[in-house]
Amino acid sequence: MSINAESILERKEALVGDLESTKIKQQEIEKAKLENVALQNALAGAIQQCDDFLKKLDDEESDEG
């Protein structure tokens, strides 16, 4: 294979395409990470709410007893 301007330009074009694909994949990963953090926060909030409900039930039972 001989190296000439055309072959270098073809290779460069392929590399540019690969770079764009990699950037898009990185954006998708970042979006998924943010969604995951939001889900973790929502789950932690739900757990805190369960703990609060359990405490209120325990307090009511203590008052009744």
LOFIPA-391884 format. One record per atom (N, C-alpha, C): residue number from 1; atom name; z, y, x. Coordinates in steps of 0.1 Angstrom, whole numbers, plus 2048, in hexadecimal, padded with zeros to 3 digits. Layout:
BEGIN
+-----+-------+-----+-----+-----+
: num : atome :   Z :   Y :   X :
+-----+-------+-----+-----+-----+
: NUM :    CA :   Z :   Y :   X :
...
+-----+-------+-----+-----+-----+
***
This chain:
BEGIN
+-----+-------+-----+-----+-----+
: num : atome :   Z :   Y :   X :
+-----+-------+-----+-----+-----+
:   1 :     N : 800 : 7F4 : 808 :
:   1 :    CA : 800 : 800 : 800 :
:   1 :     C : 800 : 80C : 809 :
:   2 :     N : 7F7 : 815 : 806 :
:   2 :    CA : 7F6 : 821 : 80E :
:   2 :     C : 7FE : 82C : 807 :
:   3 :     N : 804 : 835 : 80F :
:   3 :    CA : 80B : 840 : 809 :
:   3 :     C : 802 : 84C : 809 :
:   4 :     N : 801 : 852 : 7FD :
:   4 :    CA : 7F9 : 85E : 7FB :
:   4 :     C : 800 : 866 : 7F0 :
:   5 :     N : 7FB : 872 : 7EE :
:   5 :    CA : 802 : 87C : 7E5 :
:   5 :     C : 802 : 876 : 7D7 :
:   6 :     N : 7F8 : 86F : 7D3 :
:   6 :    CA : 7F8 : 869 : 7C5 :
:   6 :     C : 803 : 85F : 7C4 :
:   7 :     N : 805 : 856 : 7CD :
:   7 :    CA : 80F : 84C : 7CC :
:   7 :     C : 81D : 852 : 7CC :
:   8 :     N : 81F : 85C : 7D4 :
:   8 :    CA : 82C : 863 : 7D5 :
:   8 :     C : 82F : 86A : 7C8 :
:   9 :     N : 825 : 870 : 7C2 :
:   9 :    CA : 826 : 877 : 7B5 :
:   9 :     C : 829 : 86D : 7AA :
:  10 :     N : 823 : 862 : 7AA :
:  10 :    CA : 826 : 857 : 7A0 :
:  10 :     C : 834 : 853 : 7A2 :
:  11 :     N : 839 : 850 : 7AE :
:  11 :    CA : 846 : 84C : 7B0 :
:  11 :     C : 850 : 857 : 7AC :
:  12 :     N : 84D : 863 : 7AF :
:  12 :    CA : 856 : 86E : 7AB :
:  12 :     C : 857 : 86F : 79C :
:  13 :     N : 84C : 86D : 795 :
:  13 :    CA : 84C : 86E : 786 :
:  13 :     C : 855 : 862 : 781 :
:  14 :     N : 854 : 857 : 786 :
:  14 :    CA : 85C : 84C : 782 :
:  14 :     C : 86B : 84F : 784 :
:  15 :     N : 86E : 855 : 790 :
:  15 :    CA : 87C : 859 : 793 :
:  15 :     C : 881 : 863 : 789 :
:  16 :     N : 879 : 86D : 786 :
:  16 :    CA : 87D : 877 : 77C :
:  16 :     C : 880 : 871 : 76F :
:  17 :     N : 878 : 867 : 76B :
:  17 :    CA : 87B : 860 : 75E :
:  17 :     C : 888 : 858 : 75F :
:  18 :     N : 88A : 852 : 76A :
:  18 :    CA : 897 : 84B : 76C :
:  18 :     C : 8A3 : 854 : 76C :
:  19 :     N : 8A1 : 860 : 772 :
:  19 :    CA : 8AC : 86A : 772 :
:  19 :     C : 8AF : 86E : 764 :
:  20 :     N : 8A5 : 871 : 75C :
:  20 :    CA : 8A7 : 876 : 74E :
:  20 :     C : 8AE : 86B : 746 :
:  21 :     N : 8AA : 85E : 748 :
:  21 :    CA : 8B0 : 853 : 741 :
:  21 :     C : 8BF : 852 : 744 :
:  22 :     N : 8C2 : 854 : 751 :
:  22 :    CA : 8D0 : 853 : 756 :
:  22 :     C : 8D8 : 85F : 750 :
:  23 :     N : 8D2 : 86A : 74F :
:  23 :    CA : 8D9 : 876 : 749 :
:  23 :     C : 8DC : 873 : 73B :
:  24 :     N : 8D3 : 86E : 733 :
:  24 :    CA : 8D5 : 86B : 725 :
:  24 :     C : 8E0 : 860 : 724 :
:  25 :     N : 8E0 : 856 : 72C :
:  25 :    CA : 8EA : 84C : 72B :
:  25 :     C : 8F8 : 852 : 72E :
:  26 :     N : 8F9 : 85B : 738 :
:  26 :    CA : 905 : 861 : 73B :
:  26 :     C : 90A : 869 : 730 :
:  27 :     N : 902 : 870 : 729 :
:  27 :    CA : 906 : 878 : 71D :
:  27 :     C : 90B : 86F : 712 :
:  28 :     N : 905 : 863 : 710 :
:  28 :    CA : 909 : 85A : 706 :
:  28 :     C : 917 : 854 : 70A :
:  29 :     N : 919 : 852 : 717 :
:  29 :    CA : 926 : 84D : 71B :
:  29 :     C : 931 : 858 : 719 :
:  30 :     N : 92E : 864 : 71C :
:  30 :    CA : 937 : 86F : 71A :
:  30 :     C : 93B : 870 : 70B :
:  31 :     N : 931 : 86F : 702 :
:  31 :    CA : 933 : 870 : 6F4 :
:  31 :     C : 93C : 865 : 6F0 :
:  32 :     N : 939 : 858 : 6F4 :
:  32 :    CA : 941 : 84D : 6F1 :
:  32 :     C : 950 : 84F : 6F6 :
:  33 :     N : 951 : 854 : 701 :
:  33 :    CA : 95F : 857 : 707 :
:  33 :     C : 966 : 860 : 6FE :
:  34 :     N : 960 : 86B : 6FA :
:  34 :    CA : 967 : 875 : 6F1 :
:  34 :     C : 96A : 86E : 6E3 :
:  35 :     N : 961 : 866 : 6DE :
:  35 :    CA : 964 : 85F : 6D1 :
:  35 :     C : 970 : 855 : 6D3 :
:  36 :     N : 970 : 84F : 6DF :
:  36 :    CA : 97B : 846 : 6E1 :
:  36 :     C : 989 : 84D : 6E2 :
:  37 :     N : 989 : 858 : 6E9 :
:  37 :    CA : 995 : 860 : 6EA :
:  37 :     C : 99A : 865 : 6DC :
:  38 :     N : 990 : 869 : 6D4 :
:  38 :    CA : 994 : 86D : 6C6 :
:  38 :     C : 999 : 862 : 6BE :
:  39 :     N : 994 : 856 : 6C0 :
:  39 :    CA : 999 : 84A : 6B9 :
:  39 :     C : 9A7 : 847 : 6BD :
:  40 :     N : 9A9 : 848 : 6CB :
:  40 :    CA : 9B7 : 845 : 6D0 :
:  40 :     C : 9C1 : 84F : 6CA :
:  41 :     N : 9BD : 85B : 6C9 :
:  41 :    CA : 9C6 : 865 : 6C4 :
:  41 :     C : 9C9 : 863 : 6B5 :
:  42 :     N : 9BF : 85F : 6AE :
:  42 :    CA : 9C1 : 85C : 69F :
:  42 :     C : 9CA : 850 : 69E :
:  43 :     N : 9C8 : 845 : 6A6 :
:  43 :    CA : 9D0 : 83A : 6A5 :
:  43 :     C : 9DF : 83D : 6A9 :
:  44 :     N : 9E0 : 845 : 6B3 :
:  44 :    CA : 9EE : 849 : 6B7 :
:  44 :     C : 9F5 : 851 : 6AC :
:  45 :     N : 9ED : 859 : 6A5 :
:  45 :    CA : 9F3 : 861 : 69A :
:  45 :     C : 9F7 : 858 : 68F :
:  46 :     N : 9EE : 84E : 68C :
:  46 :    CA : 9F2 : 844 : 681 :
:  46 :     C : 9FE : 83C : 685 :
:  47 :     N : A00 : 839 : 691 :
:  47 :    CA : A0C : 832 : 696 :
:  47 :     C : A18 : 83A : 694 :
:  48 :     N : A17 : 847 : 698 :
:  48 :    CA : A22 : 850 : 696 :
:  48 :     C : A26 : 852 : 687 :
:  49 :     N : A1C : 852 : 67F :
:  49 :    CA : A1F : 854 : 670 :
:  49 :     C : A26 : 847 : 66B :
:  50 :     N : A21 : 83B : 670 :
:  50 :    CA : A28 : 82F : 66C :
:  50 :     C : A37 : 82F : 670 :
:  51 :     N : A39 : 834 : 67C :
:  51 :    CA : A47 : 835 : 681 :
:  51 :     C : A4F : 83E : 679 :
:  52 :     N : A49 : 849 : 675 :
:  52 :    CA : A50 : 853 : 66D :
:  52 :     C : A53 : 84D : 65F :
:  53 :     N : A4A : 846 : 659 :
:  53 :    CA : A4C : 840 : 64C :
:  53 :     C : A58 : 836 : 64D :
:  54 :     N : A57 : 82E : 658 :
:  54 :    CA : A62 : 824 : 65A :
:  54 :     C : A6F : 82A : 65B :
:  55 :     N : A70 : 835 : 663 :
:  55 :    CA : A7D : 83D : 664 :
:  55 :     C : A82 : 842 : 657 :
:  56 :     N : A79 : 848 : 64F :
:  56 :    CA : A7C : 84D : 642 :
:  56 :     C : A82 : 841 : 639 :
:  57 :     N : A7B : 836 : 639 :
:  57 :    CA : A80 : 82A : 631 :
:  57 :     C : A8E : 826 : 636 :
:  58 :     N : A8F : 826 : 643 :
:  58 :    CA : A9C : 822 : 649 :
:  58 :     C : AA7 : 82C : 645 :
:  59 :     N : AA4 : 838 : 645 :
:  59 :    CA : AAD : 843 : 641 :
:  59 :     C : AB1 : 841 : 633 :
:  60 :     N : AA7 : 83F : 62A :
:  60 :    CA : AAA : 83D : 61C :
:  60 :     C : AB3 : 831 : 619 :
:  61 :     N : AB0 : 826 : 620 :
:  61 :    CA : AB8 : 81A : 61F :
:  61 :     C : AC7 : 81C : 624 :
:  62 :     N : AC8 : 824 : 62E :
:  62 :    CA : AD5 : 827 : 634 :
:  62 :     C : ADD : 830 : 62A :
:  63 :     N : AD6 : 839 : 623 :
:  63 :    CA : ADD : 842 : 619 :
:  63 :     C : AE1 : 83A : 60D :
:  64 :     N : AD9 : 830 : 609 :
:  64 :    CA : ADC : 828 : 5FE :
:  64 :     C : AE7 : 81E : 600 :
:  65 :     N : AE8 : 81A : 60C :
:  65 :    CA : AF1 : 80F : 610 :
:  65 :     C : AFF : 814 : 612 :
+-----+-------+-----+-----+-----+
***
